[in-house]
C-alpha cells in the first residue's frame, strides 16, 4: 500500500512537471513571443511566466511597426478554464507572486493578465497616441486569446475592473466569440468627456442626505478658509515633491471639487471627516487622503496620461458641479477641465460613435455578461443599461462602492451569481456563501 501511495505521488509530480515544461515549450515556440521568463508564484498555480509579445502598433496596418506587450500567464492546467484579465492600465501587479484574481479560485482557473497598450512595460516607441484606440486594444487581447487557445482547451472568462471593466465589454463587442462569459466590475459606459450624469448622482443619490450634507459642508469650509489652506496645500506638495500643473488657487479648487467624487467612490467613512472646528492640519490631511494633489501634478500625468488620452478620445469621463461652490472658487468654470489640465498640447476630439456602438451591441447581443456595481459608487451613474435578457445579469451591491467584488456581495447576491455562472458555463463554481 505504501509503495502504491509513493508511486501515485510520483505520478502526480510527474504530471505537474510535464504540464510546466509543456507550457514553457509552447510559449518558447510562438513566433510572436520574444522572451519567456519564469516567475515566482503562489501554490495555487503550477507555474507562472512573464512573456513579451510582439503586437502591431496599428492592427489595420502592420507597416506602422510593432511594440512589445507584457503578458503574465499563471498556469493551473491545460484543460482548466482561463480567466483573462482585460486590464485597463498597468498590469504589473500580476507579477506579485501572491496575486490571484478572485475568479480563479471560483473556477479553479488559469490566469492571464497583461498591460493595456501604452501602459506599464507596453509602451510603443515613438509614443504616437493615434493608435491608442479601443479597436487596437481589443485586437491586442484577441491576439493573445487566439494564441493561448492553441494551448488551453478549457472555457474562457474575461474580466476587468473599472476601466478594465470597460475594456472587457469593448473587447466582447468587437470579438464576441473569444470568450464564453464576461465579468466586468464597476465599468461605466460614458457618452462624453464630461458625461453629465455623475454630478447629479453625487448631489442627490449616493450615500444618505446627512452624509452628502456633511461632505459638502467639509468642502465649503475648506474653500471659505482658503487663506488658511493654501499655504498648507503648498507645503504638502513640496514635502511630497509634487509639481502641480495649476497655480495654488486653482489646485485647491480642483482638489476640493474632486473630494466628493473620491469620497463616495471608495469605502471612506463619514466618521473620518474631522469636525470643522478641528485643527486645519487635520482637515487638510483628510482632504488629500481622499483627493490627492498627485493627480493634478506632472507626476500624476506621467503615470496616467495614456488614460486621459483615451478618456478624451473615446472612453469619456466626468465633470464637476461648481454651482454649490461658485462664490468661493477662484475658477469661473470647470468645463473642459480634463483636456485643459492634462492634455493642453494635444488637440483631441471626442468620438461618441464608439460608446453609441457599444450601447447598440448590449441591446442586441447574446453574449453572456455579468455586470457588477456598487450602489453608492459615482461610476454607477453611468453604468451599462442592461436589457432583461437571459444572457445578462446586473448585480448592484446595496451601499456598495467601486471596491464591490463577488467576494463582498451579500449572500443572496452571491447565490444569484453562483447559479447564473453555473448555468452559463455548465460547470460547478466555488463561491463561499
C-alpha positions as CSV (number, residue, x, y, z in Angstrom):
1,X,0.0,0.0,0.0
2,X,2.9,2.3,0.9
3,X,4.6,1.7,-2.4
4,X,1.3,2.4,-4.3
5,X,1.0,5.8,-2.4
6,X,4.6,6.7,-3.3
7,X,4.0,5.8,-6.9
8,X,0.8,7.9,-7.0
9,X,2.7,10.9,-5.6
10,X,5.5,10.4,-8.2
11,X,3.0,10.2,-11.0
12,X,1.2,13.4,-9.8
13,X,4.6,15.3,-9.5
14,X,5.5,14.0,-13.0
15,X,2.2,15.3,-14.4
16,X,2.8,18.7,-12.9
17,X,6.3,18.9,-14.2
18,X,5.2,17.8,-17.6
19,X,2.5,20.5,-17.6
20,X,5.0,23.2,-16.6
21,X,7.5,22.0,-19.3
22,X,4.8,21.7,-21.9
23,X,3.5,25.3,-21.4
24,X,7.0,26.7,-21.4
25,X,7.9,24.8,-24.5
26,X,4.7,26.1,-26.1
27,X,5.4,29.7,-25.2
28,X,9.0,29.4,-26.5
29,X,7.8,28.1,-29.8
30,X,5.4,31.0,-30.5
31,X,7.0,33.3,-33.1
32,X,5.3,36.5,-31.7
33,X,6.7,35.8,-28.2
34,X,10.1,37.4,-27.9
35,X,11.0,36.4,-24.4
36,X,9.8,33.9,-21.7
37,X,10.7,34.4,-18.1
38,X,9.8,32.0,-15.2
39,X,8.2,33.9,-12.3
40,X,7.7,33.1,-8.6
41,X,4.1,32.1,-7.9
42,X,1.6,31.1,-5.2
43,X,1.0,27.4,-4.7
44,X,-2.4,27.9,-6.3
45,X,-0.7,27.8,-9.7
46,X,1.7,25.2,-11.0
47,X,3.9,27.7,-12.9
48,X,4.0,31.3,-13.9
49,X,5.6,33.1,-16.9
50,X,6.2,36.6,-18.0
51,X,6.2,36.9,-21.8
52,X,6.8,39.8,-24.1
53,X,4.6,39.6,-27.1
54,X,5.1,41.4,-30.4
55,X,2.0,43.4,-31.3
56,X,1.3,45.6,-34.3
57,X,1.1,49.3,-33.3
58,X,-1.9,49.5,-35.7
59,X,-3.7,46.2,-36.3
60,X,-5.1,47.5,-39.5
61,X,-1.7,48.4,-41.0
62,X,1.2,46.2,-39.9
63,X,3.6,48.5,-41.8
64,X,3.2,51.1,-38.9
65,X,5.6,49.0,-36.8
66,X,5.3,46.8,-33.7
67,X,5.8,47.0,-29.9
68,X,6.2,44.5,-27.1
69,X,3.4,43.9,-24.7
70,X,3.8,42.4,-21.3
71,X,1.7,39.3,-20.5
72,X,1.6,37.3,-17.3
73,X,0.4,33.7,-17.6
74,X,-0.2,31.7,-14.4
75,X,-0.8,28.0,-15.1
76,X,-3.4,25.8,-13.4
77,X,-3.7,23.1,-16.1
78,X,-4.1,22.7,-19.8
79,X,-7.7,21.7,-19.6
80,X,-8.8,24.1,-16.8
81,X,-10.8,27.3,-17.5
82,X,-8.9,30.5,-18.2
83,X,-9.6,33.8,-16.5
84,X,-8.4,36.5,-18.9
85,X,-8.0,40.0,-17.3
86,X,-8.5,42.9,-19.7
87,X,-6.5,45.3,-17.5
88,X,-7.2,48.9,-18.4
89,X,-3.9,50.2,-17.0
90,X,-0.6,48.8,-15.9
91,X,-0.8,45.0,-15.3
92,X,2.4,44.9,-13.3
93,X,0.6,44.0,-10.1
94,X,0.1,40.5,-11.5
95,X,3.9,39.9,-11.2
96,X,3.3,39.7,-7.5
97,X,3.8,36.0,-6.6
98,X,0.7,36.0,-4.4
99,X,-1.7,37.7,-6.8
100,X,-4.8,35.6,-7.7
101,X,-7.8,37.2,-9.4
102,X,-10.9,36.4,-7.4
103,X,-12.4,34.5,-10.3
104,X,-9.5,32.0,-10.4
105,X,-10.5,30.1,-7.2
106,X,-14.1,30.3,-8.2
107,X,-13.4,28.5,-11.5
108,X,-10.2,26.7,-10.4
109,X,-8.7,28.5,-13.4
110,X,-5.6,29.6,-15.2
111,X,-4.9,33.3,-15.1
112,X,-3.7,35.6,-17.9
113,X,-3.1,39.3,-17.2
114,X,-1.5,41.9,-19.5
115,X,-0.7,45.5,-19.7
116,X,-3.1,47.6,-21.6
117,X,-1.2,49.1,-24.6
118,X,0.6,52.4,-23.7
119,X,0.8,51.4,-20.0
120,X,3.5,49.8,-17.9
121,X,6.1,47.9,-19.9
122,X,4.0,48.0,-23.0
123,X,4.8,51.4,-24.5
124,X,5.3,51.8,-28.3
125,X,8.2,53.9,-29.5
126,X,7.6,56.6,-30.7
127,X,4.6,57.2,-28.5
128,X,2.0,58.1,-31.2
129,X,-1.4,58.3,-29.5
130,X,-3.2,58.0,-32.8
131,X,-3.0,54.2,-32.3
132,X,-4.3,54.2,-28.7
133,X,-7.8,53.2,-29.6
134,X,-10.5,50.8,-28.4
135,X,-10.2,48.8,-31.6
136,X,-6.4,48.3,-31.3
137,X,-6.6,47.4,-27.6
138,X,-9.3,44.8,-28.3
139,X,-7.2,43.4,-31.2
140,X,-4.3,43.1,-28.7
141,X,-6.5,41.0,-26.4
142,X,-7.9,39.0,-29.4
143,X,-4.3,38.2,-30.5
144,X,-3.3,36.9,-27.1
145,X,-6.5,34.8,-26.6
146,X,-6.2,33.2,-30.0
147,X,-2.6,32.4,-29.4
148,X,-3.3,30.8,-26.0
149,X,-6.3,28.9,-27.2
150,X,-3.8,26.8,-29.1
151,X,-2.7,25.5,-25.7
152,X,-5.6,25.8,-23.2
153,X,-8.7,23.8,-24.0
154,X,-11.0,24.9,-21.2
155,X,-13.6,27.6,-21.1
156,X,-12.7,31.3,-21.1
157,X,-13.9,34.1,-18.8
158,X,-12.8,37.7,-19.4
159,X,-12.9,40.2,-16.6
160,X,-11.7,43.6,-15.6
161,X,-12.3,46.3,-13.0
162,X,-13.3,50.0,-13.7
163,X,-11.5,51.0,-16.9
164,X,-10.6,47.3,-17.2
165,X,-14.4,46.6,-17.0
166,X,-15.0,48.9,-19.9
167,X,-12.2,47.2,-21.7
168,X,-13.8,43.8,-21.1
169,X,-17.1,44.9,-22.7
170,X,-15.4,46.7,-25.6
171,X,-13.4,43.6,-26.4
172,X,-16.5,41.5,-26.2
173,X,-18.2,43.9,-28.6
174,X,-15.5,43.5,-31.2
175,X,-14.6,39.8,-30.6
176,X,-17.8,38.3,-29.2
177,X,-16.7,34.7,-29.7
178,X,-13.3,35.0,-28.0
179,X,-14.6,34.0,-24.6
180,X,-17.6,32.2,-23.1
181,X,-18.5,34.6,-20.3
182,X,-17.5,38.2,-19.3
183,X,-17.5,39.6,-15.8
184,X,-16.9,43.4,-15.9
185,X,-16.7,45.0,-12.5
186,X,-17.8,48.6,-11.9
187,X,-17.3,49.5,-15.6
188,X,-19.0,52.7,-16.9
189,X,-20.3,53.5,-20.4
190,X,-19.8,57.2,-20.7
191,X,-21.2,59.4,-23.6
192,X,-18.9,62.4,-23.3
193,X,-15.7,63.7,-21.9
194,X,-17.9,65.2,-19.2
195,X,-20.8,62.7,-19.3
196,X,-23.1,64.8,-17.2
197,X,-24.8,62.1,-15.0
198,X,-22.2,61.9,-12.3
199,X,-22.7,65.4,-10.8
200,X,-26.4,65.0,-10.0
201,X,-25.8,61.5,-8.8
202,X,-23.3,62.8,-6.2
203,X,-25.6,65.7,-5.3
204,X,-28.8,63.7,-4.9
205,X,-28.3,59.9,-4.9
206,X,-25.2,58.5,-3.4
207,X,-24.9,57.9,0.3
208,X,-27.6,59.4,2.6
209,X,-28.8,63.0,2.7
210,X,-27.0,63.5,6.0
211,X,-23.8,62.1,4.6
212,X,-24.0,64.2,1.4
213,X,-24.5,67.3,3.6
214,X,-21.5,66.5,5.7
215,X,-19.3,66.1,2.7
216,X,-20.4,69.3,1.1
217,X,-20.0,71.2,4.4
218,X,-16.4,70.0,4.6
219,X,-15.7,71.1,1.0
220,X,-17.3,74.6,1.6
221,X,-15.3,75.0,4.8
222,X,-12.0,74.5,3.1
223,X,-12.9,76.9,0.3
224,X,-14.3,79.6,2.6
225,X,-11.0,79.4,4.5
226,X,-8.6,79.2,1.6
227,X,-6.2,81.7,3.1
228,X,-5.5,79.0,5.7
229,X,-5.4,76.0,3.4
230,X,-3.4,77.5,0.5
231,X,-0.1,77.5,2.4
232,X,-0.8,74.1,3.9
233,X,-1.5,72.6,0.5
234,X,1.6,74.2,-1.0
235,X,3.7,72.8,1.8
236,X,2.2,69.4,1.3
237,X,3.1,69.4,-2.3
238,X,6.7,70.5,-1.6
239,X,7.0,67.8,1.1
240,X,5.8,65.1,-1.3
241,X,8.0,66.5,-4.1
242,X,4.9,67.1,-6.4
243,X,4.9,69.6,-9.2
244,X,1.3,70.8,-9.7
245,X,0.0,71.7,-13.1
246,X,-2.0,74.6,-11.7
247,X,-1.4,77.6,-9.6
248,X,-2.1,77.3,-5.9
249,X,-5.6,78.7,-6.0
250,X,-6.7,76.5,-8.9
251,X,-5.1,73.5,-7.3
252,X,-7.1,74.0,-4.1
253,X,-10.3,74.4,-6.2
254,X,-9.9,71.1,-8.1
255,X,-8.7,69.1,-5.1
256,X,-11.9,70.3,-3.2
257,X,-14.2,69.6,-6.2
258,X,-12.7,66.1,-6.6
259,X,-13.2,65.3,-2.9
260,X,-16.9,64.3,-3.1
261,X,-16.3,62.0,-6.1
262,X,-13.3,60.4,-4.4
263,X,-15.1,60.1,-1.1
264,X,-18.1,58.2,-2.4
265,X,-16.1,56.2,-4.9
266,X,-14.4,54.1,-2.3
267,X,-15.1,52.9,1.2
268,X,-14.4,56.2,3.1
269,X,-16.1,56.7,6.4
270,X,-18.0,59.8,7.3
271,X,-16.5,59.4,10.8
272,X,-13.1,60.2,9.3
273,X,-14.1,63.7,8.3
274,X,-13.0,65.9,11.2
275,X,-15.2,68.4,13.0
276,X,-14.9,71.7,11.2
277,X,-13.5,73.2,14.4
278,X,-10.6,70.7,14.3
279,X,-7.1,71.9,13.5
280,X,-6.6,72.9,9.9
281,X,-3.8,70.4,9.5
282,X,-6.3,67.6,10.4
283,X,-8.8,68.7,7.8
284,X,-6.1,69.1,5.1
285,X,-4.9,65.5,5.9
286,X,-8.4,64.2,5.2
287,X,-8.7,66.3,2.1
288,X,-5.5,65.0,0.5
289,X,-6.1,61.4,1.7
290,X,-9.3,61.3,-0.4
291,X,-8.4,63.7,-3.1
292,X,-4.6,63.6,-3.7
293,X,-2.9,66.6,-5.5
294,X,-0.7,64.0,-7.1
295,X,-3.4,63.5,-9.8
296,X,-3.1,67.2,-10.6
297,X,0.7,67.1,-10.8
298,X,3.2,66.3,-13.5
299,X,4.0,63.1,-11.6
300,X,0.4,62.0,-12.0
301,X,0.3,62.8,-15.7
302,X,3.4,60.7,-16.2
303,X,1.5,57.7,-14.8
304,X,-2.0,58.3,-16.2
305,X,-1.5,60.3,-19.4
306,X,-2.5,57.4,-21.7
307,X,-5.7,57.1,-19.7
308,X,-6.5,60.8,-20.1
309,X,-5.9,60.4,-23.9
310,X,-8.4,57.6,-24.0
311,X,-10.9,59.4,-21.9
312,X,-10.7,62.5,-24.1
313,X,-11.0,60.5,-27.3
314,X,-13.4,57.5,-26.7
315,X,-14.0,56.4,-23.1
316,X,-15.4,59.6,-21.6
317,X,-15.2,60.8,-18.1
318,X,-17.0,63.0,-15.5
319,X,-17.3,66.7,-14.8
320,X,-17.6,68.9,-11.7
321,X,-20.7,70.8,-10.5
322,X,-19.3,74.2,-9.5
323,X,-22.6,75.8,-8.7
324,X,-22.7,75.0,-4.9
325,X,-19.2,76.4,-4.6
326,X,-19.1,79.2,-7.1
327,X,-18.9,82.1,-4.6
328,X,-15.8,80.6,-3.1
329,X,-13.8,79.3,-6.1
330,X,-11.0,81.1,-8.0
331,X,-12.1,79.4,-11.2
332,X,-15.3,80.5,-13.0
333,X,-16.0,77.2,-14.7
334,X,-14.6,73.6,-14.7
335,X,-15.9,72.9,-18.2
336,X,-13.3,71.2,-20.4
337,X,-11.0,70.7,-17.4
338,X,-9.6,67.3,-18.4
339,X,-8.2,68.4,-21.8
340,X,-7.2,71.8,-20.4
341,X,-5.2,70.5,-17.5
342,X,-3.9,67.2,-18.7
343,X,-3.6,67.4,-22.5
344,X,-3.1,71.1,-23.4
345,X,-0.6,70.2,-26.1
346,X,-2.9,67.7,-27.8
347,X,-6.0,68.5,-29.9
348,X,-8.2,65.6,-29.1
349,X,-11.8,65.4,-30.2
350,X,-14.2,63.1,-28.5
351,X,-15.6,60.3,-30.7
352,X,-19.1,59.5,-29.4
353,X,-19.5,56.8,-32.1
354,X,-17.7,54.2,-30.0
355,X,-19.9,54.4,-27.0
356,X,-23.0,54.5,-29.1
357,X,-22.0,51.4,-31.0
358,X,-21.3,49.5,-27.7
359,X,-24.7,50.6,-26.4
360,X,-26.3,49.1,-29.5
361,X,-24.3,45.9,-29.0
362,X,-25.6,45.5,-25.5
363,X,-29.2,45.8,-26.7
364,X,-28.7,43.1,-29.4
365,X,-26.0,40.7,-28.3
366,X,-26.5,37.1,-27.0
367,X,-23.1,37.3,-25.3
368,X,-23.2,36.2,-21.6
369,X,-22.1,39.1,-19.4
370,X,-22.3,39.5,-15.7
371,X,-22.2,43.2,-14.7
372,X,-21.2,44.1,-11.1
373,X,-21.7,47.6,-9.5
374,X,-21.8,49.3,-6.1
375,X,-24.9,51.3,-5.4
376,X,-23.1,54.3,-4.0
377,X,-20.2,54.3,-6.4
378,X,-20.4,57.5,-8.5
379,X,-19.4,55.5,-11.6
380,X,-22.7,53.7,-11.2
381,X,-24.3,56.9,-12.6
382,X,-23.0,55.8,-16.0
383,X,-23.4,52.1,-15.6
384,X,-24.3,50.0,-18.6
385,X,-28.1,49.8,-19.1
386,X,-28.7,46.1,-19.3
387,X,-31.8,44.6,-21.0
388,X,-33.8,42.0,-19.2
389,X,-32.4,39.0,-21.1
390,X,-31.3,35.6,-20.1
391,X,-27.7,36.3,-21.2
392,X,-27.3,39.2,-18.8
393,X,-27.1,39.6,-15.1
394,X,-26.6,43.0,-13.4
395,X,-25.8,42.9,-9.7
396,X,-25.8,46.2,-7.7
397,X,-24.5,45.8,-4.2
398,X,-26.5,47.8,-1.7
399,X,-24.4,50.7,-0.4
400,X,-21.5,49.3,-2.4
401,X,-18.5,51.3,-3.7
402,X,-16.0,51.0,-6.5
403,X,-14.5,48.2,-4.4
404,X,-17.5,45.9,-5.0
405,X,-16.5,42.3,-5.8
406,X,-18.2,39.0,-5.8
407,X,-16.5,38.1,-2.5
408,X,-18.0,41.0,-0.6
409,X,-21.6,40.8,-2.0
410,X,-24.5,39.9,0.3
411,X,-25.2,36.2,0.5
412,X,-28.4,36.4,-1.7
413,X,-26.5,38.1,-4.5
414,X,-23.6,35.6,-4.2
415,X,-26.1,32.8,-4.7
416,X,-27.6,34.6,-7.7
417,X,-24.1,35.0,-9.2
418,X,-23.2,31.3,-8.4
419,X,-26.4,30.0,-10.1
420,X,-26.0,32.2,-13.1
421,X,-22.4,31.3,-13.8
422,X,-23.1,27.6,-13.3
423,X,-25.9,27.8,-15.8
424,X,-23.9,29.8,-18.3
425,X,-20.8,27.7,-18.1
426,X,-22.4,24.3,-17.4
427,X,-19.9,23.7,-14.6
428,X,-19.7,23.9,-10.8
429,X,-18.3,27.2,-9.4
430,X,-17.0,27.7,-5.9
431,X,-18.4,30.8,-4.2
432,X,-18.5,30.9,-0.4
433,X,-21.9,31.9,0.8
